[in-house]
C-alpha cells in the first residue's frame, strides 16, 4: 500500500485547486529515543487521521521503527524511510538499499534533505543516484531542495532551487515524475523557529513549478506536488495551505507531538480563490 505521488490534471483553470491532493508528512529525524516511545507517538497520531482528513499522510521514521510503526498505522498513514543509499549490495557498512526498504513495504523515501547534504556531505549527484535507484525499484521519492539564508537574502532562492532540481532530476523521465514529490525547505527555516511567510513560500513554490515546466512540460509541473518544510506548526499550517502552489508540508519538530501534528494533518482547507470560484459555479448552475 501507499500513496501515488501525483494526481491527474482536471482542467487548466482549476489546476491549482483540485488536481493535487494535499500531502502532509512528518520527518522524525533522530527521534524518538525508544521503540516504546515511537509506538506511543504513532498510536496517538493515527487515531486523528480519518476519512475527513483533507489529504494523504506519511511519516518518515528511523529505520529500527519502520515495521513497528507500519503495523500501528496500517493503511491510514504511509510509513517512509529518511534516506537510502544508491548501491544495491556489497561492502557498504551502514548502507540501506532501496530493495531492502521495498522488501518491508516502504514506498516513500526522503532524498536531499539539507541535513544529509551538510552533515553527510551528500551532493546533487549522490542525491540523483538515490532518486534514480528508488524509481528503478518502483518506489516514490520526496526530493528536498532549498537555499541558505545568505542565498535567500541575495535573491538566489530561485536559482538554487533550479540547480538542485535539474541535477537531482537528471535522467528522470516525465512519466517517472509521477513517483516524485518536491519538498521546498529553506535551510534558514529548518529547526530555527523561523518560517517563510505564506507569501514567500508561495513565490518560491511558483518558481519551482515554472522550473518543472521548463524541464518537462506544463502538465508535469501542474501534477507534481510541492510541499513546504521549515518549522511548520499548527499556527502556520492554515496560512501556508491556503496558497495555490503549496500542496502540503514536510514537518519536523511538530511531528513529534501528536497534538501538534494532528492539527497540521487536519488543516483548514481554504485555498485562495476557491470560495469565489465555487460561488461562480453555483451561479452558473442556477
N, C-alpha and C positions, 0 to 999 in steps of 0.2 A: 504494500500500500504506500501511498504518498501523494503529493500534490504535483500537478503539472505546472511548470514554471509560468506559462503564459496563457492568456485567454484569447479566443478568437475575436477579431475585429468585427463590430456590428455595423457601424457606419461612421464616415469621417466626421460628421458634425457632432456625434455623440461619443466620439472615441475616448475623450478624457473622463467620461462619466461611467461608462457601462462595460467596456470590454476587458478591463484589467481588474480582476478580483483582488481585493486588499490582501496583504500578506504581512502578518505580524509575527516576528521571530525574536527569540531570545538567545543570547550568547552567554553561557555561564562562565566561560573562560576557565581559570584555575579555581573553580568553586563548585559545590560546597566542599567541606573537608572530608566528609564520610559518606558511605553508601546510605546509611540511615537518614542522614540529612537530605540527600538527593531524593530519596523515596518520599519523605515527608513533603518536600517542596513540590515535587511533581504531582503528588496527590492533591495538594491544596490548589495548584494551578488548574489541573484538568477538570476539576469539579465546576469551574467557572467558564468552561468552554461548552457552548451549546449550539443548537441549530440556529439560534437567534444571533450568535456572534457574527459580525459583519464580514469576516474574511477567513482565509486559511491561517493556520497557526503552526509554527515549527519551533523546536528548541534544539540548539546546538550545545551538546553536553560533553564533558570529558569522557574519554574512551572507556574507563572502567565502569561508568554508569549507564552506558548506552542501552544495553539489553534490559536492565532493570527498569529504566525509565520508559522504554518501549512497552514493556508489559503493563505498566501502570496506565499509560496514556492511550493505548490501543490505537484506533483509527481517528481519534479526535485531534491528536497532535502528531505531526511528523517529527521524528527524532533524528537529528543530523549529527555529523561529526565536525569538529572545529578545524580540522586540516587533514590532508593526506599527502603522502609522498608520491611522486610520479613513477617510481620504479615498481615493477610487479613483484619482484622477489630478489633474494640474494643477500650479499654481505652488507646490509644497511641497518646496523644496530639502532633500534629505536624507531625504525620506519613503520608506517602503517599504509598499506596499499589500498587502492580503490576496490580491488577484488575482495580483500578481507572485509571491508566495510559492507560491500554489497552482500556478502555471504551471511551477514547478520541482519539484513533487512534495511540497511541505511540507504536512503536515496539522496538526501541533500548533504553537501559538504561546503564549508567555507573555503575560500581561496583569496589570498591577497590582503587579509586583514592587516591593518597598519602595525599591529604588534608583531606579527610574523615578518613583515617587511623590515622592521627596525631591529627587534631583539634577535630574530633568527636570520637576518640578512638575506631574506628571500627577495630576489629581483623579479622584474617583469617576465623574464624568460623562464624562470622556475615556476612562476605562477601560471604562465601559459601552458607549461608542460602538465601541471596539475589539472588545469581545466580540460585539456585535450584527453588526458587519461580518464577523467570522470565521464566525459561524454562518450568516449570509446566503450565504456562499460555501461552505457545507457543509464547513467546517473545524472543528477542535477547539481549545478554549482551556483553558489551565491558569491559572486565576484565583488570584492570590496575595493573601492577606489576612494581617493580623497587627497586634499592638499594640506600642507602645514600652515601655521599661522603666518609665517613670513611670505609664503606663496600667495595666501589669500589677500594679505594686505598689499601685495604687489600686483593685485588683479590678475593672478595667474591660475585661478581655480579651474577655469575652462580649459586652459592649455594643459595643465597637469592631468586633468581627467581624460582629455583627448588622448594624450600619450599613453596613459595607463590602459585605457580601453583598447586602443589599437594594438598595443603589444600583447595584452592578455588574451584578446580575442583572435589573434593571428591564427589562420587556418581553421577557424570555426565557421562553418557554413551558415547561411541564412536558415536552413532547415534545422540545424542543430541549436540555433538560438532559442528554440522552444524549451531547452533544458537549462537556460541561463537566466538568472535574475541578477540585477545590479544593486549593490548597497553603496550609496554615497555617504562616506563618513569623513567629514572634515576632521583632520587629525587633531586640530586645536580644540575640538569639542568633545573628544573621547575621554570620559572619566574626569573631566575638569569641572563639570557643572555648567560650563558654557554651552549654550545651544544656539545653533544658527537660527535666526528668526525664520518663521514660515516663508517669508518673502525671499530671504537669502537662499534658503534650501530650494524653493520653487525655481528660482532663477538658475541655479546650477543643475537641477534636475532637467529643466527645459533644454539647457545646453547639452547635457548628456544625451537626451533623446535626439537632438539635432545631429550629434556626432554619430549615433547609431544609424540614423537615416543616411548619412554620408557613407558610412562603412558598408551598410546593407541597402535598405530602402525604407520608405516611409511606413510601409506595413509592418516591417520588423520592428522599427522604432516604436510604433504605436502599440504593439502587442507585448513588448518587453516590460516587465515590472521593475521599477526603480524605487528602492527603499531608502529611507533616511536613517542614519545612525549617528549617535553622538549625544550622550546624556539625555536620551529620550525619557520623559517622565509622564506620570498621569496628568500633570499640569500643562505639558506642551503637546501631547499627542493630538488633541482635537484640532488645534490650530494647524499643525503640520498636515494632518489628513484631510483638511478642507481644501488643500491646494490640488489643482488638477493633475500635476505631474508627479505627485508624491503618492506612491502606491502601497506604502507600508512602512514598517520600521524594523531595524535591527537593534535590539535593546540590550544593553549591557547590565549595569548595576541594578536597574529596576526589575530585571527578570529574576533576580534573586529574592525578591519579595513577592509572595503570592498575591498579596493585596494590590500592590502597585501594578504588577504585570497583568493581573486580571482586568484592572481598569483600562490598561492600554489595549488589551485584546478586544475589549468591548467598548471601543471608542465611539464617540458621537459621529454619525455619518452626516456630514454637511458639506458636500463638495460645492465649491463656488459655482454659482450659475445653475445648480441643479433644480432648486425650487422654481426659479424663473422659467426654466425650460419645461418643467412639468406643468406649470400653470398654462403656458402657451399651448402645450399638447392637449390639455383638458379643454381649453377654449376651442381648439380646432375640432375636437370630437363633438362638442355640444354646440 
